[in-house]
Amino acid sequence: MADDKNDNTPSLSEIRERIDDIDERIQALINERARFAQEVGRSKGDATSAVDYYRPEREADVLRRVEARNDGPLRNEEMLRLFREIMSACLAQQEPLKVGFLGPEGTFTQTAVFKHFGHSVRALPFHTIDEVFQEVESGAADFGVVPIENSTEGSVNNTLDMFLTSPLKIGGEVELRIEQHLLGSEPGLDNIQRICAHEQSLAQCRGWLREHLPEVELIGVSSNAAGARRARDEQGTAAIGPDVAAAVYDLELLVNNIEDRPDNATRFLIIGRELLAASGEDKTTILVSAEDTAAGSGILFQLLKPFADHGVSLTRIESRPSRRRNWDYVFFCDLEGHASESPVAEALEELKSKASLFKILGAYPKAVN
């Protein structure tokens, strides 16, 4: 007797017709969303630019709800990426956001820009972290993206030091898994004579390189993008870097994921000119010091005690020279919660009375991955 359990299975042509119908509805809904985004812009006046109605705390809330209701088969990461791009395109209808980043093109920082803002922005590469801060301060860029710490290499001190004098605020964070790929202009490994990459990338891939390319010369350069340019222009040269570098410099991905530690990640900060409202799941970053940190006797305990008393969790603390006098330090602290909400607000008010230097660097949504 014939098995009839597949009698109701749609044919391939029927499946394709259903997919076409779904695509049509998706497209109509995206355009409907875009029209409402235009209404948001018009409600704030014709003279406003994208930065005036871009609300990072609102976007973070939208993405968290996308993640919460996702039941597959697409992974959360893919669903979040799709919605980021939809929001990015809707925001950019009149004028795209201008986002400065530590360049050149093809770096992990550029990847962080696109992960946070989507691809419908003007990504502006600058040579130094200082330049990124300066361009955002001047208004030439709406926001900036700078690295703050790596899970294996530690803090980026230049970024921390810029906050000592800059009026800019932290408006978000991006956590990026660092995937290092071997890039080249010719397929195969046999013709590789040298590999050009940033020293950190060479160090992060040392084990793989020792095992698979022990005779190849390793050359440290200013950035992975600089290494990718040499790989494009020089015969026998390969590079290490992200897949975006392969796209920018027209290189082949010779070997994927050659990093020695699969959990290697870098955290980036979004810098802007305003403090943000609470999003529901936030961090606060502060800069604090006391008059006699040079003496050191119990000072750090006194500065941290308000957080313990009010039940506020610290996720990170870092010290840097204050630049006021020798052996005097300031402390950068990341806290769970928003500066305007209890119990963080009460803890900060108490801390402020004990500190000689107190500055809220930002209160911003936690990274949504």
C-alpha positions as CSV (number, residue, x, y, z in Angstrom):
1,M,0.0,0.0,0.0
2,A,1.4,3.4,-0.9
3,D,2.5,5.7,1.9
4,D,0.2,8.8,1.7
5,K,1.9,10.8,4.5
6,N,3.5,13.1,1.9
7,D,0.3,13.8,0.0
8,N,0.0,17.3,1.5
9,T,3.7,18.2,1.1
10,P,3.9,21.3,-1.2
11,S,5.8,21.0,-4.4
12,L,9.0,23.0,-5.0
13,S,7.1,25.5,-7.2
14,E,4.5,26.0,-4.4
15,I,7.2,26.6,-1.8
16,R,8.8,29.2,-4.1
17,E,5.5,30.9,-4.6
18,R,5.0,31.1,-0.8
19,I,8.5,32.6,-0.4
20,D,7.8,35.2,-3.1
21,D,4.6,36.1,-1.3
22,I,6.4,36.5,2.0
23,D,9.2,38.6,0.4
24,E,6.5,40.9,-1.0
25,R,4.9,41.3,2.4
26,I,8.3,41.9,4.1
27,Q,9.2,44.6,1.6
28,A,5.9,46.3,2.1
29,L,6.3,46.3,5.9
30,I,9.9,47.6,5.7
31,N,8.7,50.5,3.5
32,E,5.8,51.1,5.9
33,R,8.4,51.3,8.8
34,A,10.5,53.7,6.7
35,R,7.5,56.0,6.2
36,F,6.9,56.1,10.0
37,A,10.5,56.9,10.5
38,Q,10.1,59.9,8.2
39,E,7.1,61.0,10.3
40,V,9.4,60.9,13.4
41,G,11.8,63.2,11.5
42,R,9.1,65.6,10.4
43,S,7.7,65.8,13.9
44,K,10.9,67.2,15.2
45,G,11.2,70.0,12.5
46,D,12.6,70.4,9.1
47,A,15.9,71.8,10.3
48,T,16.9,68.7,12.3
49,S,19.6,66.3,11.1
50,A,19.8,62.5,11.7
51,V,21.7,63.0,14.9
52,D,18.9,65.0,16.4
53,Y,16.4,62.1,16.3
54,Y,18.8,59.2,16.6
55,R,18.1,57.6,20.0
56,P,20.6,54.8,20.9
57,E,18.6,53.9,24.0
58,R,15.5,53.4,21.8
59,E,17.4,51.2,19.4
60,A,18.9,49.1,22.2
61,D,15.4,48.5,23.5
62,V,14.1,47.5,20.0
63,L,17.0,45.0,19.6
64,R,16.5,43.4,23.0
65,R,12.8,42.8,22.1
66,V,13.9,41.3,18.8
67,E,16.2,38.9,20.6
68,A,13.5,38.1,23.3
69,R,10.9,37.1,20.7
70,N,13.2,35.2,18.3
71,D,12.4,31.5,18.2
72,G,14.5,30.5,15.2
73,P,15.5,29.0,13.0
74,L,17.7,32.1,12.4
75,R,20.2,32.7,15.3
76,N,19.8,35.8,17.4
77,E,23.0,37.2,15.9
78,E,21.6,37.0,12.4
79,M,18.2,38.4,13.4
80,L,19.8,41.4,15.2
81,R,22.0,42.1,12.2
82,L,19.0,42.2,9.9
83,F,17.1,44.6,12.2
84,R,20.1,46.9,12.7
85,E,20.4,47.3,8.9
86,I,16.6,48.0,8.7
87,M,16.9,50.7,11.4
88,S,20.1,52.1,9.8
89,A,18.5,52.4,6.4
90,C,15.3,54.0,7.8
91,L,17.4,56.6,9.8
92,A,19.5,57.5,6.8
93,Q,16.6,58.4,4.4
94,Q,17.3,62.1,4.7
95,E,20.9,62.3,5.8
96,P,23.1,59.5,7.1
97,L,24.9,59.7,10.4
98,K,28.6,60.6,10.2
99,V,30.6,58.2,12.4
100,G,34.3,58.7,12.9
101,F,36.5,55.7,13.7
102,L,40.1,54.8,14.3
103,G,41.2,53.9,10.7
104,P,42.3,53.2,8.2
105,E,39.5,51.3,6.3
106,G,39.5,47.5,6.8
107,T,40.2,47.5,10.5
108,F,38.2,45.9,13.4
109,T,37.1,49.3,14.5
110,Q,35.3,49.8,11.1
111,T,33.7,46.5,11.7
112,A,32.5,47.7,15.1
113,V,31.0,50.8,13.4
114,F,28.9,48.7,11.1
115,K,27.9,46.3,13.8
116,H,26.5,49.1,16.0
117,F,25.2,51.5,13.4
118,G,24.5,49.4,10.3
119,H,25.9,50.1,6.9
120,S,23.8,53.1,6.1
121,V,26.1,55.5,7.8
122,R,29.1,57.6,6.5
123,A,32.1,55.9,8.2
124,L,34.9,58.4,8.4
125,P,38.4,56.9,9.1
126,F,40.9,59.0,11.2
127,H,44.6,58.3,11.9
128,T,44.5,58.5,15.7
129,I,42.2,58.2,18.6
130,D,42.8,61.9,19.4
131,E,41.5,62.8,15.9
132,V,38.3,60.8,16.4
133,F,37.7,62.7,19.7
134,Q,38.5,66.1,18.0
135,E,36.2,65.5,15.0
136,V,33.2,64.5,17.2
137,E,33.8,67.5,19.5
138,S,33.9,69.9,16.5
139,G,30.7,68.4,15.1
140,A,32.4,67.2,11.9
141,A,31.4,63.7,13.0
142,D,28.1,62.9,14.9
143,F,29.6,60.0,16.8
144,G,33.0,58.2,17.1
145,V,34.0,54.6,17.7
146,V,37.2,53.9,19.6
147,P,38.7,50.7,21.2
148,I,38.8,50.6,25.0
149,E,40.0,47.1,25.9
150,N,40.9,43.7,24.6
151,S,40.3,40.5,26.5
152,T,43.9,39.4,26.1
153,E,45.9,42.6,25.7
154,G,44.1,44.8,28.3
155,S,43.1,48.4,28.2
156,V,43.7,51.0,25.4
157,N,45.3,53.7,27.5
158,N,45.1,56.4,24.9
159,T,41.3,56.2,24.9
160,L,41.2,56.4,28.7
161,D,43.5,59.4,28.8
162,M,41.4,61.3,26.3
163,F,38.5,61.4,28.8
164,L,40.7,63.3,31.2
165,T,40.2,66.5,29.2
166,S,37.5,65.8,26.6
167,P,33.8,66.9,27.2
168,L,32.5,64.0,25.1
169,K,30.2,61.3,26.6
170,I,30.1,57.6,26.2
171,G,26.9,56.7,24.3
172,G,27.2,53.0,23.8
173,E,29.5,50.0,23.6
174,V,30.3,47.3,21.1
175,E,31.7,43.9,21.9
176,L,33.4,42.3,18.9
177,R,34.8,38.8,18.6
178,I,38.2,39.2,17.0
179,E,38.5,36.7,14.2
180,Q,41.9,36.8,12.5
181,H,42.1,35.5,8.9
182,L,45.1,34.9,6.7
183,L,44.7,37.1,3.6
184,G,46.5,37.1,0.3
185,S,46.2,37.9,-3.4
186,E,47.1,34.4,-4.6
187,P,45.4,31.1,-3.5
188,G,47.3,28.7,-1.4
189,L,50.2,29.0,1.1
190,D,53.2,27.8,-0.9
191,N,54.2,31.2,-2.4
192,I,53.9,33.2,0.9
193,Q,57.4,34.6,1.8
194,R,56.3,37.2,4.4
195,I,53.3,38.1,6.5
196,C,52.6,41.8,7.4
197,A,50.3,42.6,10.2
198,H,49.9,44.7,13.4
199,E,52.1,43.3,16.2
200,Q,49.0,42.4,18.3
201,S,47.6,40.3,15.5
202,L,50.9,38.6,15.0
203,A,51.0,37.8,18.7
204,Q,47.5,36.5,18.7
205,C,48.2,34.1,15.9
206,R,51.7,33.1,16.9
207,G,50.9,29.4,17.6
208,W,49.1,28.9,14.2
209,L,51.9,30.6,12.3
210,R,54.6,28.6,14.1
211,E,52.8,25.4,13.2
212,H,51.8,26.1,9.6
213,L,54.2,28.7,8.3
214,P,57.4,28.4,10.4
215,E,59.8,29.7,7.7
216,V,57.8,32.7,6.8
217,E,59.1,36.2,7.8
218,L,56.7,38.1,10.2
219,I,56.7,41.9,9.7
220,G,55.0,44.2,12.2
221,V,53.3,47.2,10.6
222,S,51.2,50.1,11.9
223,S,47.8,48.4,11.3
224,N,46.3,45.3,9.7
225,A,45.0,47.6,6.9
226,A,48.6,48.6,6.1
227,G,49.5,44.9,6.0
228,A,46.6,44.2,3.7
229,R,47.7,47.0,1.3
230,R,51.1,45.4,1.1
231,A,49.6,42.0,0.5
232,R,47.6,43.6,-2.4
233,D,50.7,45.3,-3.9
234,E,53.6,42.9,-3.2
235,Q,54.1,39.5,-4.6
236,G,54.8,36.9,-1.9
237,T,53.2,39.0,0.9
238,A,50.2,37.9,2.9
239,A,48.4,39.7,5.7
240,I,46.3,39.0,8.8
241,G,43.0,40.8,9.5
242,P,39.2,40.8,9.4
243,D,37.1,39.8,6.5
244,V,36.3,43.5,5.9
245,A,40.0,44.0,5.0
246,A,39.7,41.3,2.4
247,A,36.8,43.1,0.8
248,V,38.4,46.6,1.0
249,Y,41.7,45.5,-0.5
250,D,40.4,42.8,-2.9
251,L,42.2,39.9,-1.2
252,E,41.4,36.2,-0.9
253,L,40.6,34.6,2.5
254,L,43.3,32.0,2.5
255,V,42.6,30.5,5.9
256,N,39.8,31.5,8.3
257,N,40.2,32.0,12.1
258,I,43.9,31.5,12.7
259,E,43.8,33.2,16.1
260,D,45.2,31.1,18.9
261,R,42.4,32.0,21.4
262,P,38.8,31.6,20.1
263,D,37.5,33.8,22.9
264,N,39.6,36.8,22.0
265,A,37.3,39.9,21.9
266,T,37.7,43.7,21.9
267,R,35.3,46.2,23.4
268,F,34.7,49.5,21.7
269,L,33.0,52.7,23.0
270,I,30.6,55.0,21.1
271,I,31.4,58.6,21.9
272,G,29.1,61.5,21.4
273,R,28.2,64.9,22.7
274,E,25.2,64.1,25.0
275,L,24.3,61.9,28.0
276,L,21.6,59.4,27.2
277,A,18.4,58.5,28.9
278,A,18.0,55.1,30.5
279,S,17.2,52.1,28.3
280,G,16.4,49.6,31.0
281,E,19.7,47.7,30.8
282,D,22.5,50.1,31.2
283,K,26.1,50.8,32.3
284,T,27.5,53.9,33.8
285,T,31.2,54.9,33.5
286,I,32.7,57.5,35.8
287,L,36.1,59.1,36.3
288,V,37.0,59.8,40.0
289,S,39.9,60.7,42.2
290,A,40.7,62.1,45.7
291,E,43.1,64.8,46.8
292,D,45.7,62.4,48.2
293,T,45.8,59.4,45.9
294,A,49.5,59.8,45.9
295,A,49.5,58.8,49.6
296,G,47.2,55.9,48.9
297,S,46.3,55.1,52.5
298,G,42.7,53.8,52.3
299,I,41.7,56.2,49.5
300,L,40.5,53.6,47.0
301,F,38.5,51.9,49.7
302,Q,36.8,55.2,50.6
303,L,36.0,55.9,46.9
304,L,34.5,52.5,46.4
305,K,32.6,52.2,49.7
306,P,29.4,54.0,48.5
307,F,28.9,51.4,45.8
308,A,29.1,48.6,48.4
309,D,26.8,50.5,50.8
310,H,24.1,51.0,48.0
311,G,24.5,47.5,46.4
312,V,25.9,48.8,43.1
313,S,28.0,46.3,41.2
314,L,31.3,47.4,39.6
315,T,32.3,45.5,36.5
316,R,35.6,47.2,35.9
317,I,38.1,49.6,37.5
318,E,41.2,51.0,35.9
319,S,43.8,53.5,37.2
320,R,45.7,56.0,35.1
321,P,48.1,58.9,36.0
322,S,46.2,62.0,36.7
323,R,48.7,64.3,34.9
324,R,48.3,66.7,37.8
325,R,51.5,65.6,39.7
326,N,53.8,62.6,40.0
327,W,52.3,59.4,41.4
328,D,48.8,60.8,41.5
329,Y,46.1,58.7,39.9
330,V,42.5,58.8,38.7
331,F,40.2,55.8,38.5
332,F,37.9,54.8,35.7
333,C,34.9,52.7,36.9
334,D,32.2,50.8,35.1
335,L,29.0,50.3,37.1
336,E,25.9,48.2,36.5
337,G,22.9,50.6,36.1
338,H,22.1,54.1,34.9
339,A,23.4,57.2,36.6
340,S,19.9,58.7,36.8
341,E,18.3,55.7,38.5
342,S,18.3,54.2,41.9
343,P,20.5,52.9,43.5
344,V,23.3,54.2,41.2
345,A,22.2,57.8,41.6
346,E,22.4,57.7,45.4
347,A,25.8,56.0,45.3
348,L,27.2,58.6,42.9
349,E,25.8,61.5,45.0
350,E,27.6,60.1,48.1
351,L,30.8,59.5,46.1
352,K,30.8,63.0,44.7
353,S,31.1,64.4,48.2
354,K,34.2,62.4,48.9
355,A,36.0,63.0,45.6
356,S,38.3,65.9,44.4
357,L,37.6,64.9,40.8
358,F,34.2,63.4,39.8
359,K,32.9,63.1,36.2
360,I,30.2,61.0,34.7
361,L,31.6,59.9,31.4
362,G,28.5,58.2,30.2
363,A,25.4,56.2,31.1
364,Y,24.5,54.0,28.1
365,P,22.9,50.8,27.0
366,K,24.8,47.5,27.5
367,A,26.0,45.9,24.3
368,V,23.4,44.0,22.4
369,N,25.2,41.2,20.6
